[in-house]
C-alpha cells in the first residue's frame, strides 16, 4: 500500500506543501531555519548598537535570500523527481 499511495500523495500534495513551507519561512521561526521577522529584529538590534544599519540589514537580506533560494531549489528537485517517476509509469 505504501508503494502505491505515497507516490500519488506526493504528486498531489507537493505544490501546497511547498507554498506552506515558504510561508512558514517568511513568517515564523522553525527549528531548522530562522524566520524573516527574527532576522530583521536581530539586524535592527545590531544596527542600533553599532550605527551601521546598511551593513546589518543587507546581511539580513542576504541570509533570508539564501534560505529562500535553497528551499526553492530543494522543492524544485523534489518536484522534478516526482515528475520523472510519473513519466516512467
C-alpha positions in Angstrom: 0.0 0.0 0.0 2.8 2.4 0.8 4.4 1.9 -2.6 1.1 2.7 -4.3 -0.4 5.5 -2.2 2.7 7.5 -1.3 3.8 8.4 -4.8 0.3 9.6 -5.7 0.1 11.5 -2.5 3.4 13.4 -3.0 2.4 14.3 -6.6 -0.9 15.9 -5.5 0.3 17.4 -2.2 3.7 18.8 -3.2 2.6 22.2 -4.6 0.6 23.0 -1.5 3.3 21.8 0.8 5.9 24.0 -1.0 3.7 27.0 -0.6 3.2 26.4 3.1 7.0 25.9 3.6 7.8 29.3 2.0 5.0 31.0 4.1 6.5 29.4 7.3 10.0 30.5 6.2 8.7 34.1 5.8 6.6 34.3 8.9 7.9 32.1 11.7 11.0 30.7 13.2 11.4 27.0 12.6 13.6 24.5 14.3 16.0 24.3 11.4 15.7 27.8 9.9 15.3 31.3 11.1 12.2 33.3 10.0 12.3 36.7 8.4 11.0 38.6 11.5 13.7 37.1 13.7 16.4 38.0 11.2 15.1 41.6 10.9 14.8 42.0 14.7 18.4 40.9 15.2 19.7 43.1 12.4 17.8 46.1 14.0 19.4 45.4 17.4 22.9 45.1 15.8 22.4 48.2 13.7 21.2 50.3 16.6 24.2 49.3 18.7 26.9 49.8 16.0 25.3 52.6 14.0 25.9 50.6 10.7 22.3 49.9 9.6 23.0 49.3 5.9 25.6 46.6 6.7 23.3 44.6 9.0 20.1 45.0 7.0 22.0 44.0 3.9 23.4 40.9 5.6 19.9 40.1 6.9 18.6 40.3 3.4 21.3 38.0 2.1 20.6 35.4 4.8 16.9 35.4 4.0 17.5 35.2 0.3 19.9 32.3 0.7 17.3 30.4 2.9 14.6 31.1 0.3 16.7 30.1 -2.7 17.9 26.9 -1.1 14.3 26.0 -0.2 13.1 26.8 -3.7 15.9 24.6 -5.3 15.1 21.7 -2.9 11.4 21.8 -3.6 12.1 22.1 -7.3 14.4 19.0 -7.2 11.7 17.0 -5.4 9.1 18.1 -7.9 11.3 17.0 -10.8 11.9 13.7 -9.2 8.2 13.1 -8.8 7.5 14.1 -12.4 10.2 11.7 -13.7 8.8 8.9 -11.6 5.3 9.6 -13.1 6.7 9.7 -16.6 8.2 6.2 -16.2 4.9 4.7 -15.2 
